[in-house]
C-alpha cells in the first residue's frame, strides 16, 4: 500500500512539473494570430467560361491568403441589366464585368467605378483599346477582356458537299450560298432567337456596321448628341435582313427558343452549316469537331460596296469604389496577369495585352482574321459599346418582335431611333 501511494504521489508531482513547464513555455512564446481575411465579391459575365473564373479566384486566394473571392455570375441577356439594380441599391460588387460603353464611362465619372490607370494591367492594355475604356473626364474605368470581333464560323465539309467553292463577299452572295446549302439538305445558319445578346452581336452589329457606320463617319458623336437619324430605310433593312433568314427557311427549327450554349452545340454537332459568333468562342468552335471549320467576315454589305467588319474591345473588368478597393485592385491585376492564361486555354481569344505574346493561347485562323479586319479603312464597334445601355435592352425586344412578326422592320427602326434620342436628351451635356 505504501509503495502504491508513493507511485501516485510521484506521478502527481511529475504532472505538476509538466504543467508548470507548459505555462512557462506559453509565457515565453506568444501565440500567432491568424491574419485578417478580406472577402471581396466579383460579379462576372462568363456565359461560356464559369469554371475558369472559379479557378482564377481559387488560385488568387491561394497566393493571397488574406483575400477571399466570392464569385457570382451574371445572368440574363446583358451585363447592364445585372449592374443597374445594384447601382440603384448602392450594392455594387468589388469587382465586376463591364462593357466599354457610355454607361460604364458615366459610372466612372460619378465615382462609382474606380480609376485603374495606376495598375500594371492598364499599362499593358493595347493602346488602341484604351480609348474604349476612358471616360469623358479621362478616367480609366476598366480593362478589356479581349479583342472582340464578330464573324461567321462555317463547316467547310458542308460547304464542299453543297458545291460552295468560295465564301460570300456580299449579302446577295450570302443568300445564294444559303439557298445552295438548303438544296443540299443542310440547315444554312443558326440563329439565337432565345438569346438576343447574340442577335445583337451577330446580324444587328454587322447590319449597323454596313448600313450606318459605312455612310456616316460621325455616327458616334451624332448618336450622343441625339442628331443621328435611325428612323430610315437603311436601319429598317438591318431588321429586314434578320427576318429574311427564317422566312426563307435558312435557320434551325424552333430558332426562337435557341439559347447561347445550345446554339453553339448545334454547330459543333454538324446540324447547321454556319453560325454567328465572336472571337471569344474560338476555343470551343474551332476544336473537337468532326469537320474542318473556317471563318469569314459577315457579308452584310450590298453588292459593289466594301464590307465593314466589327472590331473593338470585349466585355472586360472594373473595380468599384468600395472599402475593399485595394484588395479588388490586386484581384484585377491577377485576372490580367497570372489568371489570363487560365481564361485563354478555354477561349482562345485575341489577347488585349502587350505582354502576353508568349502565354496567350490563340488560334492562327482567328489571329489572321483579326489582323485582316483591322486593316479595313472602316470598322464598327460591337453593338454593346455602340448603343446606350437602355437602348440595348429595348433592342433585344425589338429584334425578337420582328422575328416573331409582332412588329415590322420599319416599326423597329422607329422605336430604335426614339430610344437613342431619348437617351441623348437625358445624358448628353
Buried (B, 14 or more C-beta within 10 A) or exposed (E): EEEEEEEEEEEEEEEEEEEEEEEEEEEEEEEEEEEEEBEBBBBBBBBBBEEBBBBBBEBBBEEBEEBBBEBEBBEEBBBBBBBBEBBEEEEBBBBBBBBBBBBBBBBBBEEBBBBBBEBEBBBBBBEEBBEBBBBEEEBBBBBBBBBBBBBBBBBBBBBEBBEBEEBBBBBEBBBEBBBBBBEBEBBBBBBBBBBBBBBBBBBBBBBBBBBBBBEBEEBBEBBBEBEBBBBBEBBBBBBBBBBBBBEEEBBBEEBEEBBBEBBBBBBBEBBBBBBBBBBBBBBBBBEEBEBEBBBBBBBBBBEEEEBBBBBBBBBBBBBBBBEBBEBBBBBBBBBBBBBBBBBBBBBBBBBBBEBBEEEBBBBEBBBEBBEEBBEBEBBBBBBBBBBBBBBBBBBBBBBBBBBEEEBBBBBBBBBBBBBBBBBBEEBBE
